Amino acid sequence: MAFWQNIWSWLGGSGSSRNAGNQISGPMGYATASPVEVNEDSAMQLSAVWACVRLLSETVASLPVNVYRKTAKGRDLAPDHWLSLLMARKPNRYQTKVEFFETLMLNLALHGNAYAKITKVGGQIRSLLPLMASQIETKLLPDGSVVHLYHADGNVDVLSSDSVWHVKLYGNGIVGKSPLAFGRNMFGIAQAAEQSVSKIYANGGKPSGVLSFDRLLTPAQRASVRENFATLTTGTDDRLLVIEQGMKFDAVSMSPQDIELLASRKHQIDEIARWFGVPSILINQNEGSTTLGSSTAEIISGFYKLNLRPYLERIEASVTTWLFTPEEANQYEFEFDFEGLLRSDLKSRLEGYRTAVAGTILTPNEVRRIEGWPRVEGGDVLLSQINMTPID
């Protein structure tokens, strides 16, 4: 470990940064103003956090990905490109494409950073293996280069920026800001509320309190009363309390009604959803209103435009910048296909397609490809509005 301690000092610091948002929480987690420490596992035990992260992760992972080859007339699909082949099979030996992007988004949504180790064979990328963001510290060296310190099993691996694909949220340009770190007080309050509910149910809803007497007790009497009374006021059994003359019981713990526990927990759902930028209505918070619209299609469209699209564009831009060579970046584009996400009902889609085909915007086969239907002969040409004849 002394060797690695020297490595850390050479790289400009220890393995743990004092700055909120740096991704090296590890098992310690984030200290909060509440009496609860927050880390990834504890936060994910909150149903609202689980729902937000799951919604983002599964939605992005379910979207098809395409690599396009740029042409003089636009672009064509490039199914033979190495990235298309990698995603079609599996990005690494352990995961499918869906599982890979779920892990990527899990880290990005919680920690503001997602990392994948790049493995090359003959100069060609052959594997992308996700690394947990909570185990990585990213450092900017004096010479301007960036390294990643990967903490695992008591060891630290120093990874160059060329060997790691790093996707990040907004931040200082080196690391993204972590919603889990910056929202730790909110998550800590929510965890404390969950623990309070658990204690209430574990104790059968019985309040703690003070038992007073009108006379002095000996130490032995005090211990006996405390033990006997504790068996009656704890546990889930319903038992009749009998208080003798001269005894008085005063509750000192606040009831769920006193602390407005139910209202507080509902408010925490909205707060947590706000931290992740997810409309609370999409995580089954049915109370209140939404500014995204009244129909499901409007809500999903708003969710895509205001929350999901920035994630997709960050990943797409990161692929072009860090996974493609400069030559490939000039020739190819990587995109998520989100048409299925925004797809309306069949009647509305057919009306839209009819307008697009009549307006020489789409060919019949382009429409059929969007819907997953087989191509038809002669369907690759644009049609004019006059009797729907080819314009060529």
C-alpha positions as CSV (number, residue, x, y, z in Angstrom):
1,M,0.0,0.0,0.0
2,A,3.0,2.4,0.6
3,F,3.7,2.2,-3.1
4,W,0.2,3.3,-4.0
5,Q,0.2,6.0,-1.4
6,N,3.3,7.4,-3.2
7,I,1.4,7.1,-6.5
8,W,-1.5,9.1,-5.0
9,S,0.8,11.8,-3.8
10,W,2.5,12.0,-7.2
11,L,-0.9,12.4,-8.8
12,G,-1.8,15.3,-6.6
13,G,-3.8,14.0,-3.6
14,S,-5.2,11.2,-1.6
15,G,-7.7,8.6,-2.6
16,S,-10.5,10.6,-1.2
17,S,-11.4,14.1,-2.3
18,R,-13.0,16.7,0.0
19,N,-14.9,18.3,-2.9
20,A,-18.5,17.3,-3.2
21,G,-19.1,15.6,-6.5
22,N,-15.8,13.9,-6.9
23,Q,-16.4,10.2,-7.6
24,I,-14.6,8.4,-4.8
25,S,-17.3,7.8,-2.2
26,G,-16.6,4.0,-2.0
27,P,-18.2,2.2,1.0
28,M,-18.0,5.3,3.2
29,G,-20.7,7.2,1.4
30,Y,-21.6,10.9,1.9
31,A,-22.1,12.6,5.2
32,T,-25.4,14.4,5.6
33,A,-27.1,16.9,7.9
34,S,-29.5,14.1,8.8
35,P,-28.4,11.3,11.1
36,V,-28.1,9.0,8.1
37,E,-25.1,8.5,5.8
38,V,-25.9,8.2,2.1
39,N,-24.3,5.9,-0.4
40,E,-25.4,4.2,-3.6
41,D,-26.9,1.1,-1.9
42,S,-28.8,3.0,0.8
43,A,-30.2,5.6,-1.7
44,M,-31.3,2.8,-4.0
45,Q,-33.4,1.4,-1.2
46,L,-35.7,4.5,-1.5
47,S,-38.5,3.5,-3.9
48,A,-38.4,7.0,-5.6
49,V,-34.7,6.8,-6.2
50,W,-35.1,3.2,-7.5
51,A,-37.9,4.2,-9.8
52,C,-36.1,7.3,-11.2
53,V,-32.9,5.4,-11.9
54,R,-34.7,2.4,-13.3
55,L,-36.8,4.6,-15.6
56,L,-33.7,6.4,-17.0
57,S,-31.6,3.3,-17.3
58,E,-34.2,1.0,-18.8
59,T,-35.5,3.6,-21.2
60,V,-32.1,4.4,-22.6
61,A,-31.1,0.8,-22.7
62,S,-34.2,-0.2,-24.7
63,L,-33.5,2.3,-27.5
64,P,-32.0,0.9,-30.6
65,V,-28.5,2.3,-31.5
66,N,-27.3,2.9,-35.0
67,V,-24.1,3.9,-36.7
68,Y,-24.5,5.9,-39.9
69,R,-22.1,6.5,-42.7
70,K,-22.0,10.0,-44.0
71,T,-22.6,10.4,-47.8
72,A,-22.9,13.2,-50.3
73,K,-26.7,12.9,-50.2
74,G,-27.0,12.4,-46.4
75,R,-26.2,9.2,-44.6
76,D,-26.7,5.5,-44.7
77,L,-26.8,2.8,-42.1
78,A,-23.4,1.2,-41.5
79,P,-24.2,-2.2,-40.0
80,D,-20.7,-3.5,-40.8
81,H,-19.0,-0.8,-38.6
82,W,-17.2,-2.2,-35.6
83,L,-19.4,-0.4,-33.1
84,S,-22.6,-1.7,-34.8
85,L,-21.2,-5.2,-34.6
86,L,-20.1,-4.8,-31.0
87,M,-23.5,-3.6,-29.9
88,A,-25.3,-6.3,-32.0
89,R,-23.4,-9.0,-30.3
90,K,-22.4,-7.8,-26.8
91,P,-20.2,-5.0,-25.6
92,N,-18.2,-7.3,-23.3
93,R,-18.1,-10.9,-22.3
94,Y,-20.6,-10.4,-19.4
95,Q,-23.3,-8.1,-20.8
96,T,-25.8,-7.7,-23.6
97,K,-26.2,-4.2,-25.2
98,V,-29.3,-3.6,-22.9
99,E,-27.5,-4.6,-19.7
100,F,-24.4,-2.5,-20.7
101,F,-26.4,0.7,-21.2
102,E,-28.4,0.0,-18.0
103,T,-25.2,-0.1,-16.0
104,L,-23.9,3.0,-17.9
105,M,-27.0,5.0,-17.1
106,L,-27.1,3.7,-13.5
107,N,-23.7,5.3,-12.8
108,L,-24.4,8.4,-14.9
109,A,-27.8,9.1,-13.1
110,L,-26.5,8.5,-9.6
111,H,-22.9,9.7,-9.8
112,G,-22.9,12.1,-12.7
113,N,-20.1,10.0,-14.3
114,A,-20.0,6.7,-16.2
115,Y,-16.9,4.8,-17.0
116,A,-16.1,1.8,-19.3
117,K,-12.7,0.2,-19.7
118,I,-11.6,0.0,-23.3
119,T,-10.0,-3.2,-24.5
120,K,-8.3,-3.1,-27.9
121,V,-7.1,-5.9,-30.2
122,G,-4.8,-4.9,-33.0
123,G,-5.7,-1.2,-32.4
124,Q,-9.5,-2.0,-32.7
125,I,-11.9,-1.7,-29.8
126,R,-13.2,-5.1,-28.9
127,S,-14.7,-4.7,-25.5
128,L,-16.3,-2.0,-23.3
129,L,-16.6,-3.0,-19.7
130,P,-18.4,-0.7,-17.2
131,L,-16.5,0.4,-14.1
132,M,-18.4,1.5,-11.0
133,A,-18.2,5.3,-10.7
134,S,-18.1,5.1,-6.9
135,Q,-14.7,3.4,-7.2
136,I,-13.1,5.9,-9.5
137,E,-11.3,9.1,-8.9
138,T,-10.5,11.2,-11.9
139,K,-7.4,13.4,-11.7
140,L,-6.1,16.3,-13.8
141,L,-2.3,16.2,-13.8
142,P,-0.1,19.3,-14.1
143,D,0.8,18.5,-17.7
144,G,-2.9,18.6,-18.7
145,S,-3.4,14.9,-19.0
146,V,-6.1,13.0,-17.2
147,V,-5.9,9.7,-15.3
148,H,-8.4,7.6,-13.5
149,L,-7.7,5.9,-10.2
150,Y,-9.7,2.7,-9.9
151,H,-10.1,1.4,-6.4
152,A,-11.0,-2.3,-6.1
153,D,-10.3,-5.0,-3.6
154,G,-7.8,-2.9,-1.7
155,N,-5.8,-2.1,-4.8
156,V,-5.6,1.0,-7.0
157,D,-5.2,0.8,-10.7
158,V,-4.0,3.9,-12.6
159,L,-5.8,4.0,-15.9
160,S,-5.0,6.5,-18.7
161,S,-7.7,8.5,-20.4
162,D,-7.1,6.5,-23.6
163,S,-8.1,3.3,-21.9
164,V,-11.3,4.5,-20.3
165,W,-14.5,5.8,-22.0
166,H,-15.8,8.5,-19.7
167,V,-19.3,10.0,-20.0
168,K,-20.2,12.8,-17.6
169,L,-22.9,15.2,-16.7
170,Y,-22.3,19.0,-16.5
171,G,-19.5,19.9,-14.2
172,N,-15.9,21.3,-14.4
173,G,-15.2,19.5,-17.6
174,I,-13.1,16.8,-15.9
175,V,-15.8,15.2,-13.8
176,G,-19.5,15.6,-13.7
177,K,-21.5,16.7,-10.7
178,S,-23.0,13.9,-8.8
179,P,-26.8,14.1,-8.0
180,L,-26.2,11.6,-5.2
181,A,-23.5,13.8,-3.6
182,F,-25.2,17.1,-4.0
183,G,-28.6,15.7,-3.1
184,R,-27.3,13.8,-0.1
185,N,-29.2,15.8,2.5
186,M,-32.5,15.2,0.7
187,F,-31.7,11.5,0.4
188,G,-30.6,11.3,4.0
189,I,-33.9,12.9,5.2
190,A,-35.9,10.4,3.1
191,Q,-33.9,7.5,4.5
192,A,-34.4,8.8,8.0
193,A,-38.2,8.9,7.4
194,E,-38.1,5.4,6.1
195,Q,-36.3,4.3,9.2
196,S,-38.8,6.1,11.4
197,V,-41.6,4.2,9.7
198,S,-39.8,0.9,10.2
199,K,-39.3,1.6,13.9
200,I,-43.0,2.6,14.3
201,Y,-44.1,-0.7,12.8
202,A,-41.5,-2.7,14.6
203,N,-42.8,-1.3,17.9
204,G,-46.4,-1.8,17.1
205,G,-46.9,2.0,17.0
206,K,-46.3,2.3,20.7
207,P,-44.7,5.6,21.8
208,S,-41.7,5.8,24.0
209,G,-42.1,7.9,27.1
210,V,-41.3,8.7,30.8
211,L,-42.8,6.8,33.7
212,S,-42.9,8.9,36.8
213,F,-43.7,8.1,40.5
214,D,-44.8,10.1,43.4
215,R,-42.1,8.6,45.6
216,L,-38.4,7.7,45.3
217,L,-37.4,4.3,44.1
218,T,-34.4,2.3,45.1
219,P,-32.0,1.3,42.2
220,A,-33.3,-2.2,42.3
221,Q,-36.9,-1.1,42.1
222,R,-36.0,1.3,39.2
223,A,-34.4,-1.4,37.2
224,S,-37.3,-3.8,37.8
225,V,-39.9,-1.3,36.7
226,R,-37.9,-0.3,33.6
227,E,-37.5,-4.0,32.6
228,N,-41.2,-4.9,33.3
229,F,-42.6,-1.8,31.6
230,A,-40.3,-2.2,28.6
231,T,-41.9,-5.5,27.8
232,L,-45.3,-3.9,27.6
233,T,-44.4,-0.9,25.5
234,T,-42.2,-2.6,22.9
235,G,-42.9,-5.2,20.3
236,T,-45.9,-5.7,18.1
237,D,-48.1,-7.6,20.6
238,D,-51.3,-5.8,21.8
239,R,-51.3,-5.9,25.5
240,L,-53.2,-4.0,28.2
241,L,-51.1,-1.7,30.3
242,V,-51.9,-1.5,34.0
243,I,-50.4,1.4,35.8
244,E,-50.5,1.3,39.6
245,Q,-51.5,4.1,41.9
246,G,-48.9,6.9,42.0
247,M,-47.5,6.0,38.5
248,K,-47.8,8.3,35.5
249,F,-46.8,7.7,31.9
250,D,-46.0,10.6,29.5
251,A,-45.2,10.0,25.9
252,V,-42.1,11.8,24.7
253,S,-41.9,10.5,21.1
254,M,-43.8,12.3,18.4
255,S,-46.5,10.5,16.6
256,P,-46.6,10.1,12.8
257,Q,-49.3,12.7,12.7
258,D,-47.3,15.2,14.8
259,I,-44.4,15.1,12.4
260,E,-46.7,14.9,9.3
261,L,-44.8,11.8,8.2
262,L,-47.2,10.8,5.4
263,A,-47.1,14.3,3.9
264,S,-43.4,14.5,4.3
265,R,-42.9,11.2,2.4
266,K,-45.1,12.4,-0.4
267,H,-43.1,15.6,-0.6
268,Q,-39.8,13.6,-0.7
269,I,-41.0,11.8,-3.9
270,D,-41.3,15.1,-5.7
271,E,-37.9,16.3,-4.3
272,I,-36.1,13.1,-5.4
273,A,-37.8,13.2,-8.8
274,R,-36.6,16.8,-9.2
275,W,-33.0,15.8,-8.4
276,F,-33.1,13.3,-11.3
277,G,-35.1,15.5,-13.6
278,V,-37.9,12.9,-13.9
279,P,-41.5,14.0,-13.9
280,S,-42.9,12.6,-10.7
281,I,-46.0,11.4,-12.5
282,L,-43.8,8.8,-14.3
283,I,-42.8,7.2,-11.1
284,N,-46.4,6.7,-10.0
285,Q,-46.8,9.9,-8.0
286,N,-50.4,10.5,-9.1
287,E,-51.2,13.5,-6.9
288,G,-50.8,17.1,-8.1
289,S,-50.4,18.2,-11.7
290,T,-47.8,18.2,-14.4
291,T,-46.8,21.0,-16.8
292,L,-45.9,18.4,-19.5
293,G,-49.4,17.9,-20.7
294,S,-52.5,15.9,-20.0
295,S,-52.0,12.9,-22.3
296,T,-49.5,10.1,-22.0
297,A,-48.0,11.0,-25.3
298,E,-47.5,14.6,-24.3
299,I,-45.9,13.6,-21.0
300,I,-43.5,11.2,-22.6
301,S,-42.6,13.7,-25.3
302,G,-41.9,16.3,-22.6
303,F,-39.8,13.7,-20.6
304,Y,-37.8,13.0,-23.8
305,K,-37.2,16.7,-24.7
306,L,-36.4,18.0,-21.2
307,N,-34.7,15.1,-19.5
308,L,-33.8,12.1,-21.7
309,R,-32.5,13.9,-24.8
310,P,-29.6,15.6,-22.9
311,Y,-28.5,12.2,-21.7
312,L,-28.6,10.7,-25.2
313,E,-26.8,13.6,-26.7
314,R,-24.0,13.4,-24.1
315,I,-23.5,9.7,-24.9
316,E,-23.6,10.3,-28.6
317,A,-21.1,13.1,-28.5
318,S,-18.9,11.1,-26.2
319,V,-18.9,8.2,-28.6
320,T,-17.8,10.4,-31.5
321,T,-15.1,12.1,-29.4
322,W,-13.6,9.2,-27.5
323,L,-14.5,6.0,-29.2
324,F,-14.2,7.0,-32.9
325,T,-10.9,7.9,-34.4
326,P,-10.6,11.4,-36.0
327,E,-11.1,9.7,-39.4
328,E,-14.1,7.8,-38.2
329,A,-15.6,11.0,-36.6
330,N,-15.5,12.6,-40.1
331,Q,-17.2,9.6,-41.8
332,Y,-19.6,8.2,-39.2
333,E,-22.3,9.2,-36.7
334,F,-23.6,7.3,-33.7
335,E,-27.3,7.8,-32.7
336,F,-30.0,6.4,-30.5
337,D,-33.2,5.7,-32.4
338,F,-35.9,7.3,-30.2
339,E,-38.8,7.1,-32.8
340,G,-40.3,4.2,-31.0
341,L,-40.3,6.1,-27.7
342,L,-42.3,9.0,-29.2
343,R,-44.5,6.8,-31.4
344,S,-48.2,7.9,-31.2
345,D,-51.2,5.7,-31.9
346,L,-51.4,3.9,-35.3
347,K,-54.0,6.3,-36.7
348,S,-52.0,9.4,-36.0
349,R,-48.8,7.7,-37.3
350,L,-50.4,6.7,-40.6
351,E,-51.8,10.3,-41.1
352,G,-48.3,11.6,-40.4
353,Y,-46.7,9.1,-42.8
354,R,-49.2,10.0,-45.5
355,T,-48.3,13.7,-45.2
356,A,-44.6,12.9,-45.2
357,V,-44.8,10.6,-48.3
358,A,-47.0,13.1,-50.2
359,G,-44.6,15.9,-49.3
360,T,-41.6,14.0,-50.7
361,I,-40.1,13.9,-47.2
362,L,-40.1,10.1,-46.8
363,T,-40.1,7.2,-49.2
364,P,-42.6,4.3,-48.7
365,N,-39.8,2.0,-47.6
366,E,-38.5,4.5,-45.1
367,V,-41.9,4.5,-43.5
368,R,-42.0,0.7,-43.5
369,R,-38.5,0.6,-41.9
370,I,-39.7,2.9,-39.1
371,E,-42.6,0.6,-38.4
372,G,-40.5,-2.6,-38.8
373,W,-42.4,-3.7,-41.9
374,P,-40.7,-5.5,-44.9
375,R,-39.5,-3.5,-47.8
376,V,-41.5,-3.4,-51.1
377,E,-40.3,-3.2,-54.6
378,G,-40.2,0.3,-55.9
379,G,-40.5,1.8,-52.5
380,D,-37.1,3.5,-52.3
381,V,-38.1,6.5,-54.5
382,L,-39.7,9.8,-53.5
383,L,-43.2,10.2,-54.8
384,S,-44.8,13.4,-56.1
385,Q,-48.2,14.6,-55.1
386,I,-49.6,14.3,-58.6
387,N,-51.0,10.9,-58.8
388,M,-48.2,9.8,-56.4
389,T,-45.8,9.1,-59.3
390,P,-42.0,9.0,-59.0
391,I,-40.4,12.4,-59.1
392,D,-37.3,11.2,-61.0
